[in-house]
Amino acid sequence: MSFTNLREFLDVLKRENDLAIIEAPVDPNLEVAEIHRRVIDAGGPALLFTNVKGCPFPIATNLFGTSRRVDLAFGPRPEALMKQIIGAVDRVLPPTPKAIWGEKNLIWDMLKIGMKEVPPGIAPILGTCKRDKPLAGLPAITSWQEDGGPFITLPLVYTEHPEHRKKHNLGMYRMQIFDDSTTGMHWQIHKGGGFHYHEAEKRNEALPVSVFLGGPPALIASAIAPVPEHLPELLLASLIIGGKLPIVQDPNGSHRIPSEAEFVLSGHVPPHIRRPEGPFGDHYGYYSLTHDFPIFNVSHMWHRKDAIYPATVVGKPRQEDYYMGEFLQKLLSPAFPMAMPGVKDLWTYAETGFHALAAAIVRESYSREALTSAFRILGEGQLTLTKFLIVTNEPVQLDNFPSLLETVLERFKPESDLFIFDNTSHDTLDYTGGKLNHGSKGVMLGVGEPVRELPSVYDEGAIDEITAARPYCRGCLVVSGAAYENEPKLAERLLERLSDKGTVWPLVILADDAEIAAAQTPFLWTVFTRFNPADDIYAKSDIRRHHFGYKLPIVIDARMKPGYPDELFPREDIVKLVDQRWNEYKL
């Protein structure tokens, strides 16, 4: 099943008893977000708030907060079609009439992909145009108490290259509302909209921008998909829908806009103007701090006469972005070998904020080919922001991290298979590097035949200053001791004590709480959002031929450090308010 707009999806969710309609009055300031978080934690339904204080529009949240709803939104067809497209490349090369005829069904499907312009008179998005204070009444939510204000959290930001108008980008960049006609534009490094703005600034020109809210679920998916820079996201949306995307020319602007969107904000981002934006409780599970970003001047807003405002809430995993990321990776994974020869499978981990950790299965047809593939991954699109990359040539389910880590640790040779690169780029939201957009990277290889048996039970006795020790998986031990602020050198001393013991554990994680070893989500979130490879990996080593040859054990200090932003916790009075009102929501 494919959906041409948001309300079709909501209607199906209602029939499936997977939509809760909350008619009680709710506050978009913190209350909506707290309700959302509780429902998604429980694996509950999508939410439609019909009585939002101070706002004429209802809010829809948690649209994609379970694997089932994601499957319902997109179905199996997009993934099957993607595999068919990739397979056809091999089948039609070299092209012959017989080979091409064999792909006639695929060719027919591909002819359905694209955009179709509809007359303004039948485009629902053109129902109402608001020019005076265009953002007034928009029910943008405030998710966390330290947020800089209300944010638009599901904006689909459309831009075109200033010199090549056919090269467009559709991305999702949070937008802080400053007033009734101005927002922030959180263009991070290595984002397509930011590239277009950079080119406009070089010309000293404002960049026209249109922001879509709602529309087909496929439009939301395409905006967050990590597609190659030159692949048009609107075409990806059409592929997911299985038909042409209806668009209409904005009568008051330069862009064509989705005719089935709920809202469209039109305006421009002026050159060389920055304004403090943030803080914002982000998908890393911490506050991203206040920094200067461009501003978006909104000239007018189109909306459907009965518009529904879509929103999401981000925070500690697992949130809604986890399930969307899972779908998109499965959809795009067949294309990885085509874009990166030698890469058989690739996975980035939503539990870590995606960019903090990636893993890949690669070809190892000659010695060290895996390292070549690792470099290729780190040079590809948004993957260049990967902080830690784990690579193997063994067939393993990458989303099962304990299995992956055991496979790699069995084969890992520290003297040749661990690489740490300092002075590299970091994701804008990752503060472990100590400076915005700056940090380091680590690459860990585990290929070939096993070289060791991994321990599964810790029986090496007490370790000075360590209060708890718990295996995460075979070969990986999590320990806890004093906080970093009290004992910043504890990781160094731990390495010495483990080395003196002759420990059989190749990888040891020093955390604030060893109980993170209980499950994949807390382990990945805690470890990979709290260490910078160049600062926090400890191992004895020697230097030969300009290469650091490391020795086991490897200790990672994944404790909270001074300067890291605060972890996200809901405000106590809001928690109590939602407790008291829970029965009113009728969930």
ZAMARGU-4260 file (C-alpha; in steps of 0.2 Angstrom, whole numbers, plus 5000, padded with zeros to 4 digits):
<rodrens>
0) 5000/5000/5000 | 5006/5017/4996 | 5000/5034/5003 | 4998/5050/4994 | 4996/5061/5009
5) 4997/5061/5028 | 4979/5059/5031 | 4977/5043/5021 | 4990/5036/5032 | 4981/5042/5048
10) 4965/5034/5042 | 4973/5017/5040 | 4981/5018/5057 | 4964/5022/5064 | 4956/5007/5056
15) 4970/4997/5062 | 4968/5003/5080 | 4985/5010/5079 | 4981/5029/5082 | 4976/5037/5098
20) 4966/5053/5096 | 4968/5064/5111 | 4954/5076/5113 | 4959/5083/5130 | 4968/5100/5130
25) 4987/5098/5129 | 5001/5111/5130 | 5014/5110/5115 | 5027/5116/5128 | 5034/5100/5136
30) 5017/5091/5139 | 5015/5084/5121 | 5033/5078/5121 | 5032/5069/5138 | 5016/5060/5132
35) 5024/5055/5116 | 5040/5048/5125 | 5029/5037/5136 | 5019/5030/5122 | 5034/5026/5111
40) 5043/5018/5126 | 5028/5007/5128 | 5027/5003/5109 | 5011/5012/5108 | 5001/5020/5094
45) 5003/5035/5084 | 4996/5051/5092 | 4984/5064/5086 | 4982/5079/5098 | 4966/5088/5092
50) 4965/5101/5106 | 4982/5110/5106 | 4983/5126/5118 | 4985/5142/5108 | 4985/5133/5091
55) 4971/5130/5078 | 4979/5115/5071 | 4980/5097/5077 | 4997/5089/5080 | 5002/5071/5074
60) 5017/5063/5082 | 5024/5045/5084 | 5019/5041/5066 | 5034/5029/5063 | 5037/5024/5081
65) 5036/5005/5078 | 5043/4993/5065 | 5025/4988/5061 | 5020/5006/5057 | 5035/5009/5046
70) 5031/4993/5037 | 5013/4999/5035 | 5018/5016/5029 | 5030/5009/5015 | 5026/4991/5013
75) 5039/4978/5005 | 5038/4985/4987 | 5051/4999/4988 | 5064/4987/4995 | 5060/4974/4982
80) 5061/4987/4968 | 5078/4993/4974 | 5085/4975/4974 | 5077/4973/4956 | 5085/4989/4950
85) 5102/4984/4957 | 5101/4966/4950 | 5096/4973/4933 | 5112/4983/4931 | 5122/4966/4930
90) 5109/4958/4919 | 5108/4972/4906 | 5127/4975/4905 | 5132/4973/4891 | 5115/4979/4884
95) 5107/4967/4872 | 5089/4967/4865 | 5086/4951/4874 | 5093/4957/4891 | 5083/4974/4889
100) 5067/4964/4885 | 5069/4954/4900 | 5068/4969/4911 | 5052/4976/4903 | 5042/4975/4919
105) 5056/4985/4928 | 5057/4998/4914 | 5038/5000/4915 | 5040/5003/4934 | 5054/5015/4932
110) 5043/5025/4920 | 5031/5028/4934 | 5045/5037/4944 | 5046/5056/4943 | 5035/5071/4946
115) 5019/5077/4939 | 5013/5095/4939 | 4994/5097/4944 | 4983/5112/4942 | 4983/5125/4956
120) 4964/5123/4958 | 4965/5105/4963 | 4981/5106/4974 | 4975/5105/4993 | 4991/5114/4999
125) 4985/5130/4991 | 4970/5130/5002 | 4975/5145/5012 | 4990/5157/5011 | 4996/5167/5026
130) 5007/5182/5024 | 5005/5192/5040 | 5015/5184/5054 | 5015/5167/5044 | 5022/5157/5059
135) 5009/5163/5071 | 4998/5148/5077 | 5009/5135/5071 | 5010/5122/5085 | 5029/5119/5085
140) 5033/5109/5101 | 5046/5112/5115 | 5052/5095/5119 | 5065/5098/5133 | 5065/5111/5146
145) 5082/5118/5142 | 5078/5119/5123 | 5080/5137/5116 | 5062/5138/5112 | 5049/5129/5101
150) 5056/5119/5086 | 5049/5113/5070 | 5055/5094/5071 | 5049/5087/5055 | 5054/5100/5042
155) 5057/5095/5024 | 5069/5108/5019 | 5069/5110/5000 | 5083/5120/4991 | 5091/5121/4973
160) 5108/5124/4968 | 5110/5143/4964 | 5118/5139/4947 | 5110/5123/4943 | 5092/5124/4947
165) 5089/5106/4943 | 5100/5100/4956 | 5089/5100/4972 | 5091/5094/4990 | 5077/5089/5002
170) 5084/5087/5019 | 5078/5087/5037 | 5086/5101/5048 | 5078/5106/5064 | 5071/5124/5064
175) 5070/5135/5080 | 5056/5147/5079 | 5062/5164/5084 | 5047/5175/5080 | 5031/5175/5069
180) 5042/5176/5053 | 5059/5170/5057 | 5067/5153/5061 | 5085/5146/5063 | 5092/5135/5049
185) 5102/5121/5057 | 5113/5117/5042 | 5126/5105/5048 | 5142/5101/5039 | 5141/5089/5024
190) 5122/5093/5022 | 5115/5096/5004 | 5106/5112/5009 | 5121/5119/5017 | 5131/5116/5001
195) 5118/5126/4991 | 5119/5140/5004 | 5138/5140/5003 | 5137/5143/4984 | 5124/5157/4987
200) 5134/5165/5000 | 5149/5165/4988 | 5138/5175/4976 | 5132/5186/4990 | 5114/5180/4986
205) 5100/5175/4997 | 5095/5157/4995 | 5077/5153/4991 | 5070/5140/5003 | 5054/5130/5004
210) 5050/5120/5019 | 5037/5106/5017 | 5027/5099/5032 | 5018/5083/5030 | 5013/5075/5013
215) 5016/5057/5009 | 5026/5047/5022 | 5038/5044/5008 | 5042/5062/5007 | 5048/5062/5025
220) 5058/5046/5022 | 5067/5053/5007 | 5072/5069/5017 | 5082/5059/5030 | 5089/5046/5018
225) 5108/5046/5017 | 5108/5045/4998 | 5122/5051/4987 | 5124/5069/4985 | 5118/5070/4967
230) 5103/5058/4969 | 5087/5068/4969 | 5077/5065/4985 | 5061/5069/4977 | 5064/5055/4965
235) 5067/5043/4979 | 5051/5048/4987 | 5042/5044/4970 | 5051/5027/4970 | 5044/5023/4988
240) 5027/5029/4983 | 5027/5019/4967 | 5021/5033/4956 | 5024/5051/4951 | 5024/5064/4965
245) 5011/5077/4963 | 5018/5095/4963 | 5011/5112/4960 | 5020/5129/4956 | 5019/5140/4971
250) 5010/5155/4965 | 5020/5167/4976 | 5037/5158/4975 | 5051/5151/4964 | 5049/5133/4969
255) 5037/5119/4964 | 5029/5111/4980 | 5021/5095/4984 | 5002/5097/4981 | 4998/5085/4995
260) 5008/5093/5009 | 5000/5100/5025 | 5010/5116/5026 | 5023/5124/5015 | 5034/5139/5022
265) 5042/5149/5009 | 5056/5162/5010 | 5074/5164/5009 | 5090/5162/5019 | 5100/5178/5018
270) 5119/5177/5016 | 5132/5181/5029 | 5119/5182/5043 | 5120/5171/5059 | 5111/5170/5075
275) 5113/5160/5091 | 5102/5144/5089 | 5099/5131/5103 | 5101/5122/5115 | 5091/5108/5108
280) 5088/5090/5116 | 5094/5080/5101 | 5094/5062/5095 | 5111/5059/5103 | 5102/5059/5120
285) 5110/5075/5126 | 5108/5094/5123 | 5117/5101/5108 | 5123/5118/5113 | 5120/5136/5107
290) 5129/5140/5091 | 5128/5153/5077 | 5118/5147/5062 | 5109/5155/5047 | 5092/5162/5048
295) 5076/5158/5038 | 5065/5173/5034 | 5048/5166/5030 | 5038/5177/5018 | 5022/5167/5017
300) 5014/5150/5022 | 5003/5139/5012 | 4992/5126/5021 | 4978/5114/5018 | 4961/5121/5025
305) 4961/5107/5037 | 4980/5105/5040 | 4987/5093/5052 | 5004/5097/5059 | 5017/5083/5060
310) 5030/5082/5073 | 5042/5071/5081 | 5052/5070/5098 | 5070/5065/5098 | 5081/5060/5113
315) 5089/5045/5121 | 5086/5029/5110 | 5075/5021/5105 | 5065/5035/5097 | 5055/5037/5081
320) 5071/5040/5071 | 5077/5023/5075 | 5063/5014/5066 | 5065/5026/5051 | 5083/5023/5050
325) 5081/5004/5051 | 5069/5005/5036 | 5080/5017/5026 | 5096/5006/5028 | 5087/4991/5023
330) 5080/5000/5008 | 5097/5007/5002 | 5109/4993/5007 | 5108/4984/4990 | 5115/5000/4982
335) 5131/5000/4993 | 5141/4987/4983 | 5137/4998/4967 | 5143/5014/4975 | 5157/5006/4985
340) 5164/4990/4976 | 5170/4978/4989 | 5157/4983/5002 | 5145/4969/5004 | 5134/4976/5018
345) 5134/4992/5029 | 5125/4997/5045 | 5125/5013/5055 | 5118/5012/5073 | 5104/5023/5078
350) 5107/5019/5096 | 5123/5030/5094 | 5116/5044/5084 | 5120/5035/5067 | 5137/5044/5064
355) 5146/5039/5080 | 5147/5020/5074 | 5146/5011/5058 | 5150/4993/5053 | 5153/4984/5037
360) 5155/4967/5029 | 5168/4969/5015 | 5178/4958/5003 | 5195/4952/5007 | 5201/4944/4991
365) 5219/4950/4995 | 5228/4955/5010 | 5222/4972/5018 | 5209/4974/5005 | 5197/4977/5020
370) 5207/4992/5024 | 5205/4999/5007 | 5186/4997/5009 | 5186/5006/5026 | 5194/5021/5018
375) 5181/5021/5004 | 5167/5020/5017 | 5175/5035/5026 | 5176/5045/5010 | 5157/5042/5005
380) 5144/5056/5008 | 5138/5058/5026 | 5148/5042/5030 | 5163/5054/5031 | 5157/5059/5048
385) 5158/5042/5055 | 5168/5042/5071 | 5171/5023/5073 | 5171/5010/5060 | 5171/4991/5062
390) 5175/4980/5047 | 5175/4962/5044 | 5174/4950/5030 | 5163/4937/5039 | 5145/4935/5036
395) 5136/4942/5051 | 5120/4951/5055 | 5127/4969/5058 | 5112/4975/5067 | 5116/4962/5080
400) 5131/4971/5088 | 5136/4958/5101 | 5138/4945/5087 | 5148/4957/5076 | 5159/4962/5090
405) 5163/4944/5095 | 5167/4940/5076 | 5179/4955/5075 | 5187/4952/5092 | 5191/4934/5088
410) 5201/4940/5072 | 5207/4957/5078 | 5226/4959/5078 | 5229/4975/5087 | 5247/4978/5080
415) 5240/4979/5063 | 5221/4981/5064 | 5218/4997/5074 | 5219/5014/5067 | 5216/5031/5075
420) 5216/5047/5065 | 5216/5063/5074 | 5211/5081/5068 | 5196/5075/5058 | 5179/5081/5055
425) 5165/5076/5068 | 5146/5076/5067 | 5140/5094/5073 | 5130/5085/5087 | 5145/5075/5094
430) 5154/5085/5107 | 5167/5072/5112 | 5180/5080/5101 | 5180/5096/5112 | 5177/5108/5097
435) 5162/5110/5086 | 5164/5099/5070 | 5181/5093/5075 | 5187/5076/5083 | 5195/5060/5078
440) 5191/5043/5070 | 5194/5025/5074 | 5195/5010/5062 | 5195/4992/5069 | 5197/4977/5057
445) 5193/4959/5061 | 5196/4948/5045 | 5202/4931/5041 | 5203/4916/5053 | 5201/4917/5072
450) 5217/4920/5081 | 5210/4918/5099 | 5196/4911/5109 | 5186/4924/5119 | 5182/4923/5137
455) 5163/4924/5142 | 5165/4925/5161 | 5175/4936/5171 | 5185/4926/5184 | 5202/4936/5186
460) 5198/4943/5203 | 5196/4961/5210 | 5204/4976/5201 | 5209/4990/5212 | 5198/5005/5210
465) 5185/4995/5200 | 5168/4993/5209 | 5159/4982/5196 | 5164/4971/5181 | 5151/4963/5169
470) 5154/4955/5152 | 5144/4963/5137 | 5148/4949/5126 | 5162/4936/5123 | 5178/4946/5124
475) 5171/4963/5129 | 5171/4967/5148 | 5162/4983/5155 | 5169/4989/5171 | 5165/5004/5182
480) 5174/5015/5195 | 5176/5033/5200 | 5169/5047/5189 | 5180/5055/5177 | 5180/5072/5186
485) 5186/5063/5202 | 5199/5051/5194 | 5203/5057/5176 | 5218/5045/5175 | 5209/5029/5180
490) 5209/5022/5163 | 5228/5023/5162 | 5229/5014/5179 | 5216/5002/5173 | 5226/4998/5158
495) 5242/4995/5168 | 5233/4983/5181 | 5225/4973/5167 | 5241/4971/5158 | 5250/4966/5174
500) 5236/4953/5176 | 5239/4946/5159 | 5220/4948/5156 | 5212/4937/5143 | 5199/4951/5139
505) 5204/4960/5123 | 5192/4974/5125 | 5188/4983/5141 | 5176/4997/5143 | 5177/5009/5158
510) 5160/5017/5161 | 5151/5026/5174 | 5139/5011/5177 | 5144/4993/5172 | 5125/4989/5170
515) 5125/4996/5153 | 5132/4978/5148 | 5114/4972/5150 | 5108/4976/5133 | 5113/4982/5116
520) 5104/4999/5116 | 5111/5006/5133 | 5129/4999/5129 | 5130/5007/5112 | 5122/5023/5117
525) 5133/5025/5132 | 5150/5020/5125 | 5149/5028/5108 | 5142/5045/5113 | 5155/5047/5127
530) 5172/5044/5119 | 5183/5052/5106 | 5195/5039/5099 | 5211/5050/5100 | 5208/5055/5118
535) 5199/5040/5126 | 5207/5024/5118 | 5221/5017/5129 | 5233/5003/5124 | 5252/5000/5125
540) 5260/5002/5109 | 5276/5004/5099 | 5280/5014/5083 | 5287/5006/5068 | 5288/5013/5051
545) 5277/5028/5056 | 5263/5015/5062 | 5257/5013/5080 | 5256/4994/5084 | 5245/4992/5098
550) 5245/4978/5111 | 5230/4970/5120 | 5221/4974/5130 | 5212/4989/5123 | 5204/5000/5136
555) 5190/5013/5131 | 5186/5027/5143 | 5167/5029/5140 | 5164/5040/5156 | 5156/5057/5155
560) 5169/5070/5153 | 5169/5089/5158 | 5163/5099/5144 | 5151/5086/5138 | 5133/5093/5136
565) 5120/5087/5149 | 5110/5071/5147 | 5092/5073/5143 | 5079/5071/5158 | 5061/5077/5158
570) 5057/5091/5170 | 5049/5084/5186 | 5034/5095/5187 | 5030/5090/5169 | 5032/5072/5174
575) 5020/5074/5188 | 5007/5084/5177 | 5007/5070/5164 | 5005/5057/5179 | 4990/5067/5185
580) 4982/5069/5168 | 4985/5052/5161 | 4967/5046/5162 | 4961/5062/5153 | 4971/5057/5138
585) 4962/5041/5137 | 4977/5031/5130
</rodrens>
